[in-house]
Amino acid sequence: MPSAESISAAIPYLALALGLLCATGGGELFVRGTVGIARAARVAPSVIAATVAAFATSSPELTVAIQSALAGEPEISLGDALGSNVANLALIFGVALLFGPLAIIRAEVTRNFAVAVAAPAALSVMLIDGSLSRAEAAILLGGFALWFGMVALKAREERRLTPALQESSSGFIRALVETSIGLGLLIAAGSLIVFSASEIARRFGFSDFIIGATLVAVGTSTPELATALMARIRRQDDVGFGALLGSNIFNGLFIIGVAGAITPIQTSELETAPALIAGLIALALVYPPRSGVYRPWRGAALLAVYGAYLAAVIAFGR
């Protein structure tokens, strides 16, 4: 009969396996439900992905932001949000591109791309003095409200111009249920993976800083990873990429803004520089090509950026 010690040692690995199962099932349901809601709402799936889906998949980061800020440790949220943004593009989108060329609607991506670049650029300026005040957090939240309002107006215009489909109410309800169940599974997956990865890393002697900037960031990005991969499988690339780009905007403006508004953030340039620089380089690599088709070589370049980011985090985190 296994001892209590062996059972305790196995728990993180069992949690990791369960988290991966939840991510797989949740990603499938979430993508299918998101596309169904977009069809019923008569707007492009990429719009739903960049707003509703992005906010939903960023819910683990929001939970970390509120809990850490209320505990007087908003720096955890800052590291998680910045690390998640690097993971979203350099790791997750990089992996997605390894499956082959990825096509998107260029006009819809460029609409949000400027905001995705402006968020880390503005944050870099705000953090020059080593702190993020409540006033600066309010500016980030104001920028988020402005962007979200513009996207909502665009969606309203699309709905006005798109003829209504003969979509049954049962079809919409089914899409809503699938999205809700999928989101629940994705959130559970993120929590399980964060717990398991952190416990395993501590057993190998890694510091809390390195764990937060890497494993926690990847764990809270599990919903985006599952969504992006399932979107590739279901040939809904606009949904996958839209969710990643929208999630970066939510993290950079809303998540960090909420944490800073609750408790001002104190940090150092050495801690934030790797994530901010890697995030901007990743954004440059995912700028939409004229053809609207991303080639696998960009995936390899993005993964190289993520590898360099991990090396820098470990070097500065010691």
Secondary structure, DSSP 8 states (H G I E B T S, - for coil): ---HHHHHHHHHHHHHHHHHHHHHHHHHHHHHHHHHHHHHHTS-HHHHIIIIIHHHHTHHHHHHHHHHHHTT-HHHHHHHHHHHHHIIIIIIIHHHHTTS-EE--HHHHHHHHHHHHHHHHHHHHHGGGSEE-HHHHHHHHHHHHHHHHHHHHHHHHHHHHS------HHHHHHHHHHHHHHHHHHHHHHHHHHHHHHHHHHHTT--HHHIIIIIIHHHHTHHHHHHHHHHHHTT-HHHHHHHHHHHHHIIIIIIHHHHHHHS-EE--HHHHHHHHHHHHHHHHHTS--TTSEE-HHHHHHHHHHHHHHHHHHHHHH-
